[in-house]
Amino acid sequence: MTILATAAAITNKKQQQMCFSAEMFIAKNAQYEGCDMQMLVISVDGNPPVVEECVVLD
């Protein structure tokens, strides 16, 4: 499965859950307030892990 197919498989509900978790993290870690945050899908492989691809979720 390609990284784009994997990203497409992340449902709106799952994205909402991820956003909620990120908001809770920021609420508990004030040093990250005001930072430009993005949701990413990252493909890694190998040992040690190496990033193969990275896609920003809209």
C-alpha positions in Angstrom: 0.0 0.0 0.0 1.4 3.4 -0.9 1.7 6.3 1.5 -1.1 8.1 -0.3 -3.4 5.1 0.0 -2.6 4.8 3.7 -3.3 8.5 4.2 -6.6 8.1 2.4 -7.5 5.2 4.7 -7.4 7.5 7.7 -11.1 8.4 8.2 -12.5 11.7 9.2 -13.4 10.3 12.6 -9.8 9.1 13.2 -8.5 12.6 12.1 -10.9 14.2 14.6 -9.6 11.9 17.3 -6.0 12.7 16.5 -6.8 16.5 16.5 -8.5 16.1 19.9 -5.5 14.3 21.3 -3.1 16.9 19.9 -5.3 19.7 21.4 -5.1 18.0 24.8 -1.4 17.6 24.5 -1.0 21.3 23.7 -3.3 22.3 26.6 -1.1 20.3 29.0 2.2 21.6 27.5 1.9 25.4 27.2 5.4 25.7 25.6 3.9 24.5 22.3 1.1 27.1 22.2 1.5 29.2 19.1 3.5 26.6 17.2 2.5 25.8 13.7 1.2 22.3 14.0 0.4 19.8 11.2 -0.9 16.3 11.0 1.5 14.0 9.1 1.4 10.5 7.8 5.0 9.1 7.8 6.2 5.8 6.3 9.3 4.3 8.1 11.3 1.1 7.4 14.4 -0.6 8.6 16.3 -1.0 11.8 17.1 1.7 12.8 14.0 3.2 11.3 14.4 5.5 8.3 11.7 7.8 7.1 10.7 6.8 3.5 7.8 9.2 2.8 5.9 11.9 4.6 2.5 13.4 3.7 0.6 16.3 5.3 -3.0 15.6 6.1 -5.5 18.3 5.2 
